[in-house]
Amino acid sequence: MFPVRCFTCGAPIGHLWEEYIKRVRAGEDPGKVLDDLGVKRYCCRRMFLSHADIVYEILNFPKVS
């Protein structure tokens, strides 16, 4: 679950996640993809580069009642 806004500056970045991950998985350089998407601030760039998408791992656990 990627954040909608940067934690530091508050810039909206959530709408860029799908395009970013698609292009990186296709083999493009993450830095170049962020440049192309217009992500210039280092605080916003770290949101993309350091994100660990663990939601699919969490969904594998059984529901506790």
N, CA, C and O atoms as a MOPAC input file, in Angstrom:
PM7 MOZYME 1SCF
protein

 N      0.83700 1    -1.15700 1     0.00000 1
 C      0.00000 1     0.00000 1     0.00000 1
 C      0.89600 1     1.23900 1     0.00000 1
 O      1.42300 1     1.64900 1     1.03400 1
 N      1.04700 1     1.80400 1    -1.15600 1
 C      1.91200 1     2.96900 1    -1.33000 1
 C      1.20700 1     4.22000 1    -0.81600 1
 O      0.01300 1     4.39400 1    -1.05900 1
 N      1.92300 1     5.09200 1    -0.11300 1
 C      1.30400 1     6.31100 1     0.41600 1
 C      0.83300 1     7.26300 1    -0.68500 1
 O      1.43600 1     7.33200 1    -1.75600 1
 N     -0.22300 1     7.97800 1    -0.41700 1
 C     -0.76900 1     8.93200 1    -1.37300 1
 C      0.11600 1    10.17400 1    -1.45600 1
 O      0.29100 1    10.75000 1    -2.52900 1
 N      0.67000 1    10.58000 1    -0.31500 1
 C      1.51700 1    11.77400 1    -0.25500 1
 C      2.87300 1    11.43800 1     0.36000 1
 O      3.00600 1    10.47700 1     1.11700 1
 N      3.87000 1    12.24500 1     0.02300 1
 C      5.19800 1    12.12200 1     0.60900 1
 C      5.10100 1    12.44300 1     2.09600 1
 O      4.44100 1    13.41000 1     2.47700 1
 N      5.74600 1    11.65300 1     2.93000 1
 C      5.68200 1    11.86500 1     4.37000 1
 C      6.36600 1    13.16700 1     4.79100 1
 O      5.98500 1    13.76200 1     5.79900 1
 N      7.35500 1    13.61100 1     4.04400 1
 C      8.12100 1    14.78700 1     4.43400 1
 C      7.52800 1    16.08400 1     3.91300 1
 O      7.27600 1    17.00200 1     4.69300 1
 N      7.30100 1    16.17800 1     2.60800 1
 C      6.87000 1    17.45100 1     2.02800 1
 C      5.37700 1    17.50500 1     1.71500 1
 O      4.83900 1    18.58800 1     1.48400 1
 N      4.71100 1    16.37400 1     1.70300 1
 C      3.27900 1    16.35100 1     1.45900 1
 C      2.87100 1    16.38800 1    -0.00500 1
 O      1.68700 1    16.52400 1    -0.31400 1
 N      3.83900 1    16.26700 1    -0.91300 1
 C      3.52000 1    16.28500 1    -2.34300 1
 C      2.73900 1    15.02600 1    -2.71900 1
 O      3.05900 1    13.94200 1    -2.23200 1
 N      1.72400 1    15.14500 1    -3.57400 1
 C      0.98200 1    13.95900 1    -4.01100 1
 C      1.84300 1    13.09400 1    -4.93000 1
 O      2.32400 1    13.56200 1    -5.96200 1
 N      2.03400 1    11.82200 1    -4.54900 1
 C      2.87200 1    10.91600 1    -5.33400 1
 C      2.19700 1     9.57200 1    -5.59600 1
 O      2.69800 1     8.78500 1    -6.40000 1
 N      1.09600 1     9.29800 1    -4.94900 1
 C      0.43600 1     7.99800 1    -5.05300 1
 C      0.00300 1     7.63600 1    -6.45900 1
 O      0.00000 1     6.46100 1    -6.82500 1
 N     -0.36400 1     8.63200 1    -7.25300 1
 C     -0.83500 1     8.37200 1    -8.61400 1
 C      0.29500 1     7.92600 1    -9.54800 1
 O      0.02300 1     7.46600 1   -10.65700 1
 N      1.54000 1     8.05000 1    -9.12600 1
 C      2.68500 1     7.68100 1    -9.96200 1
 C      3.17000 1     6.25400 1    -9.71100 1
 O      3.96700 1     5.73200 1   -10.49100 1
 N      2.71200 1     5.62700 1    -8.65400 1
 C      3.23000 1     4.32900 1    -8.24900 1
 C      3.03500 1     3.23800 1    -9.31300 1
 O      3.97400 1     2.49600 1    -9.60300 1
 N      1.86400 1     3.13200 1    -9.88400 1
 C      1.58500 1     2.07200 1   -10.86200 1
 C      2.52000 1     2.17600 1   -12.07300 1
 O      3.08100 1     1.17500 1   -12.51800 1
 N      2.68000 1     3.37800 1   -12.59400 1
 C      3.57000 1     3.58900 1   -13.74500 1
 C      5.01500 1     3.28400 1   -13.37400 1
 O      5.74400 1     2.66000 1   -14.14500 1
 N      5.42700 1     3.72900 1   -12.18400 1
 C      6.79400 1     3.49000 1   -11.72000 1
 C      7.09000 1     1.99900 1   -11.62400 1
 O      8.08500 1     1.52700 1   -12.17500 1
 N      6.24400 1     1.26300 1   -10.93600 1
 C      6.51000 1    -0.16200 1   -10.71200 1
 C      6.44000 1    -0.95400 1   -12.01200 1
 O      7.18300 1    -1.91900 1   -12.19400 1
 N      5.55300 1    -0.55100 1   -12.91400 1
 C      5.44700 1    -1.22600 1   -14.21200 1
 C      6.74000 1    -1.06900 1   -15.00300 1
 O      7.24600 1    -2.03500 1   -15.57400 1
 N      7.26700 1     0.13900 1   -15.03500 1
 C      8.47600 1     0.40500 1   -15.81900 1
 C      9.72100 1    -0.20900 1   -15.18500 1
 O     10.60500 1    -0.68000 1   -15.90100 1
 N      9.80600 1    -0.21200 1   -13.85800 1
 C     10.95900 1    -0.80400 1   -13.17800 1
 C     10.96100 1    -2.31400 1   -13.36200 1
 O     12.01500 1    -2.91100 1   -13.57600 1
 N      9.79900 1    -2.93000 1   -13.28100 1
 C      9.71600 1    -4.38200 1   -13.49800 1
 C     10.03000 1    -4.75700 1   -14.93600 1
 O     10.42900 1    -5.88800 1   -15.21300 1
 N      9.84900 1    -3.80400 1   -15.86200 1
 C     10.18300 1    -4.04400 1   -17.26500 1
 C     11.69400 1    -3.90400 1   -17.51500 1
 O     12.16500 1    -4.19400 1   -18.61500 1
 N     12.45000 1    -3.46500 1   -16.50400 1
 C     13.89700 1    -3.41500 1   -16.62400 1
 C     14.50700 1    -2.03100 1   -16.72700 1
 O     15.71900 1    -1.90700 1   -16.90200 1
 N     13.69900 1    -0.99100 1   -16.62500 1
 C     14.24300 1     0.36400 1   -16.69800 1
 C     14.92700 1     0.74700 1   -15.39100 1
 O     14.62600 1     0.19300 1   -14.33400 1
 N     15.84300 1     1.69500 1   -15.47600 1
 C     16.55800 1     2.20100 1   -14.30500 1
 C     15.59900 1     3.01900 1   -13.43600 1
 O     14.95100 1     3.93500 1   -13.94200 1
 N     15.49500 1     2.70500 1   -12.12600 1
 C     14.56600 1     3.43200 1   -11.26900 1
 C     14.81000 1     4.94300 1   -11.23200 1
 O     13.85100 1     5.71400 1   -11.19800 1
 N     16.04100 1     5.37000 1   -11.23900 1
 C     16.33900 1     6.79500 1   -11.22400 1
 C     15.84200 1     7.50600 1   -12.46700 1
 O     15.30900 1     8.61300 1   -12.38700 1
 N     16.01400 1     6.87200 1   -13.61300 1
 C     15.55600 1     7.47000 1   -14.86800 1
 C     14.02900 1     7.51700 1   -14.91600 1
 O     13.44900 1     8.48300 1   -15.41300 1
 N     13.38800 1     6.48200 1   -14.40600 1
 C     11.91900 1     6.46200 1   -14.37100 1
 C     11.39800 1     7.60200 1   -13.51300 1
 O     10.44700 1     8.28100 1   -13.89800 1
 N     12.01200 1     7.82100 1   -12.34900 1
 C     11.58200 1     8.91000 1   -11.48000 1
 C     11.81000 1    10.26000 1   -12.14600 1
 O     10.98800 1    11.16500 1   -12.00800 1
 N     12.91500 1    10.40300 1   -12.86500 1
 C     13.15700 1    11.64200 1   -13.61100 1
 C     12.07000 1    11.86900 1   -14.65900 1
 O     11.55500 1    12.97800 1   -14.80100 1
 N     11.72600 1    10.81300 1   -15.39000 1
 C     10.69900 1    10.92200 1   -16.43000 1
 C      9.32400 1    11.25600 1   -15.84700 1
 O      8.53500 1    11.96700 1   -16.46900 1
 N      9.04700 1    10.74100 1   -14.66000 1
 C      7.76300 1    10.99600 1   -14.01000 1
 C      7.71400 1    12.36800 1   -13.34200 1
 O      6.64800 1    12.80100 1   -12.90400 1
 N      8.84200 1    13.04900 1   -13.26000 1
 C      8.88500 1    14.38400 1   -12.68900 1
 C      9.06300 1    14.42300 1   -11.18700 1
 O      8.75800 1    15.43400 1   -10.55400 1
 N      9.55500 1    13.33400 1   -10.60000 1
 C      9.80100 1    13.28700 1    -9.16300 1
 C     11.21600 1    13.82500 1    -8.93300 1
 O     12.19900 1    13.12700 1    -9.18300 1
 N     11.31300 1    15.06700 1    -8.45700 1
 C     12.60200 1    15.74600 1    -8.32600 1
 C     13.13900 1    15.77100 1    -6.90100 1
 O     14.34500 1    15.63700 1    -6.69600 1
 N     12.26800 1    15.93800 1    -5.92100 1
 C     12.72800 1    16.06200 1    -4.53400 1
 C     13.24300 1    14.73000 1    -4.01400 1
 O     12.66100 1    13.67900 1    -4.28600 1
 N     14.34400 1    14.78100 1    -3.26100 1
 C     14.92200 1    13.54500 1    -2.75000 1
 C     14.03400 1    12.86700 1    -1.71600 1
 O     14.09600 1    11.64900 1    -1.54700 1
 N     13.19800 1    13.65600 1    -1.01300 1
 C     12.30100 1    13.04000 1    -0.04100 1
 C     11.23000 1    12.20900 1    -0.75000 1
 O     10.84900 1    11.13900 1    -0.27500 1
 N     10.75400 1    12.70600 1    -1.88000 1
 C      9.75300 1    11.96700 1    -2.64900 1
 C     10.37900 1    10.75000 1    -3.32500 1
 O      9.76400 1     9.68600 1    -3.39300 1
 N     11.59800 1    10.90900 1    -3.82100 1
 C     12.28900 1     9.80500 1    -4.49000 1
 C     12.52300 1     8.63900 1    -3.52200 1
 O     12.40900 1     7.47500 1    -3.90400 1
 N     12.84800 1     8.96200 1    -2.27000 1
 C     13.08700 1     7.87200 1    -1.31600 1
 C     11.82300 1     7.10900 1    -1.00000 1
 O     11.88000 1     5.93600 1    -0.63000 1
 N     10.65700 1     7.77100 1    -1.14500 1
 C      9.39600 1     7.06900 1    -0.92900 1
 C      9.24400 1     5.92600 1    -1.93000 1
 O      8.74400 1     4.85500 1    -1.58500 1
 N      9.67200 1     6.15300 1    -3.16000 1
 C      9.60100 1     5.12200 1    -4.19300 1
 C     10.70000 1     4.07400 1    -4.00200 1
 O     10.44400 1     2.87100 1    -4.05200 1
 N     11.91400 1     4.54800 1    -3.78600 1
 C     13.06400 1     3.64900 1    -3.75200 1
 C     13.09000 1     2.75900 1    -2.51300 1
 O     13.63400 1     1.65600 1    -2.56000 1
 N     12.51500 1     3.21800 1    -1.41500 1
 C     12.57700 1     2.44100 1    -0.17400 1
 C     11.27900 1     1.72000 1     0.16400 1
 O     11.19200 1     1.06900 1     1.20500 1
 N     10.27600 1     1.82200 1    -0.69300 1
 C      8.98600 1     1.19300 1    -0.40200 1
 C      9.08400 1    -0.32600 1    -0.48700 1
 O      9.60000 1    -0.87000 1    -1.46400 1
 N      8.58700 1    -1.00200 1     0.53800 1
 C      8.51600 1    -2.45800 1     0.55400 1
 C      7.03900 1    -2.84000 1     0.53400 1
 O      6.31600 1    -2.59100 1     1.49900 1
 N      6.60300 1    -3.43300 1    -0.54500 1
 C      5.19300 1    -3.78000 1    -0.71500 1
 C      4.91100 1    -5.11700 1    -0.03200 1
 O      5.05000 1    -6.17500 1    -0.64600 1
 N      4.51400 1    -5.06600 1     1.24200 1
 C      4.32700 1    -6.28200 1     2.02400 1
 C      2.85800 1    -6.67300 1     2.16900 1
 O      2.54800 1    -7.63800 1     2.86700 1
 N      1.96900 1    -5.95600 1     1.53500 1
 C      0.54500 1    -6.23200 1     1.70400 1
 C      0.19700 1    -7.64800 1     1.24300 1
 O     -0.69100 1    -8.27400 1     1.82100 1
 N      0.86500 1    -8.16000 1     0.23100 1
 C      0.56100 1    -9.50500 1    -0.25400 1
 C      1.05400 1   -10.57300 1     0.71800 1
 O      0.47200 1   -11.65500 1     0.78900 1
 N      2.10700 1   -10.28600 1     1.46000 1
 C      2.56800 1   -11.21500 1     2.49000 1
 C      1.60000 1   -11.23700 1     3.66800 1
 O      1.35400 1   -12.29200 1     4.25300 1
 N      1.05600 1   -10.08200 1     4.01300 1
 C      0.12100 1    -9.99000 1     5.13000 1
 C     -1.18500 1   -10.70500 1     4.79700 1
 O     -1.80100 1   -11.30900 1     5.67600 1
 N     -1.61000 1   -10.64200 1     3.54600 1
 C     -2.86300 1   -11.26700 1     3.15100 1
 C     -2.82300 1   -12.78600 1     3.25100 1
 O     -3.87800 1   -13.42000 1     3.27500 1
 N     -1.64100 1   -13.38400 1     3.30900 1
 C     -1.52400 1   -14.84300 1     3.39800 1
 C     -1.83500 1   -15.38700 1     4.77900 1
 O     -2.06100 1   -16.58900 1     4.92000 1
 N     -1.85500 1   -14.54300 1     5.80600 1
 C     -2.12200 1   -15.00100 1     7.15700 1
 C     -3.62000 1   -15.23400 1     7.35000 1
 O     -4.44300 1   -14.48400 1     6.82600 1
 N     -3.96600 1   -16.28300 1     8.10800 1
 C     -5.39500 1   -16.55500 1     8.34600 1
 C     -6.02900 1   -15.49900 1     9.24500 1
 O     -5.35000 1   -14.87800 1    10.06300 1
 N     -7.30900 1   -15.30800 1     9.08900 1
 C     -8.06000 1   -14.33900 1     9.87900 1
 C     -8.25500 1   -14.87900 1    11.28700 1
 O     -8.66800 1   -16.02400 1    11.46900 1
 N     -7.95600 1   -14.04900 1    12.28500 1
 C     -8.11300 1   -14.43600 1    13.67800 1
 C     -9.45100 1   -13.93000 1    14.17200 1
 O     -9.78700 1   -12.76000 1    13.98700 1
 N    -10.21500 1   -14.81100 1    14.80000 1
 C    -11.52800 1   -14.37800 1    15.27500 1
 C    -11.61100 1   -14.30700 1    16.76800 1
 O    -12.65800 1   -13.95700 1    17.31300 1

